[in-house]
């Protein structure tokens, strides 16, 4: 399902996935969403949005129950990526594996690259992680 809505100054796009193949498609959707905005995002902010989306949907597939819903939105000051999955457990910070290649970098990266990350219950028994990124780097939207 893909659904794009424009309301006043807010643009939103919603998509769903349930496999690792969908992760690549979701990155492409995030890039297309970023490229469609007016005023345009700076290249660094667009790249950050794509990376954050990639990390959040990868974690949803790997640890969140195997399926996700992504909602992208943009307003005058920030862009947002909200990823919902059926697992109610919040992400765990783990020490990144520097030698074995088993990961542990994504959640730390999401926190470092975004201005605000929130986790809320739902929909249903799951959770939604919302990552907010200021349109102007270094300008907090909190």
Residue pairs with C-beta under 8 A, 6 or more apart in sequence:
1 14
1 15
1 16
2 13
2 14
2 15
2 29
3 13
3 14
3 15
4 11
4 12
4 13
4 14
5 11
5 12
5 13
6 12
9 75
9 76
10 73
10 74
10 75
11 33
11 36
11 37
11 73
11 74
12 71
12 72
12 73
12 74
13 29
13 33
13 71
13 72
13 73
14 69
14 70
14 71
14 72
15 26
15 29
15 69
15 70
16 67
16 68
16 69
16 70
17 23
17 25
17 26
17 57
17 61
17 67
17 68
17 70
18 61
18 66
18 67
18 68
19 61
19 66
20 61
22 57
22 61
23 54
23 57
23 58
23 61
26 53
26 54
26 57
26 70
27 50
27 53
27 54
29 70
29 72
30 49
30 50
30 53
30 54
30 70
30 72
30 81
31 46
31 50
33 49
33 72
33 74
34 41
34 45
34 46
34 49
34 50
34 79
35 46
37 74
37 79
39 135
41 49
41 79
41 135
42 135
42 136
42 137
44 137
45 79
45 133
45 134
45 135
45 136
45 137
48 113
48 114
48 133
49 72
49 79
49 81
49 133
51 109
51 113
52 81
52 109
52 110
52 113
52 114
52 131
52 133
53 70
53 72
53 81
53 83
55 106
55 107
55 109
55 110
56 68
56 70
56 81
56 83
56 110
56 129
56 131
57 68
57 70
57 83
58 106
59 83
59 91
59 106
59 107
60 67
60 68
60 83
60 84
60 85
61 67
61 68
63 87
63 91
64 85
64 86
64 87
64 126
64 127
65 85
65 86
65 87
65 126
66 86
67 85
67 86
68 83
68 84
68 85
69 83
69 84
69 85
69 123
70 81
70 82
70 83
71 80
71 81
71 82
71 84
72 79
72 80
72 81
72 82
73 79
73 80
73 82
74 80
74 135
76 135
77 134
77 135
77 136
77 139
77 141
78 115
78 132
78 133
78 134
78 135
78 141
79 132
79 133
79 135
80 130
80 131
80 132
80 133
81 130
81 131
81 133
82 128
82 129
82 130
82 131
83 128
83 129
84 122
84 123
84 126
84 127
84 128
84 129
85 126
85 127
86 124
86 125
86 126
87 126
87 127
88 121
88 125
88 126
88 127
89 127
90 119
90 127
91 107
91 119
91 129
92 107
93 107
93 108
94 103
94 104
94 107
95 104
96 103
96 104
96 105
96 108
97 103
97 104
110 117
110 131
111 117
113 133
114 131
114 132
114 133
115 132
115 133
115 134
115 140
115 141
115 142
116 130
116 131
116 132
116 140
116 141
116 142
117 129
117 130
117 131
117 132
118 129
118 130
119 127
119 128
119 129
119 130
120 127
120 128
120 130
121 127
121 128
122 128
132 141
132 142
134 140
134 141
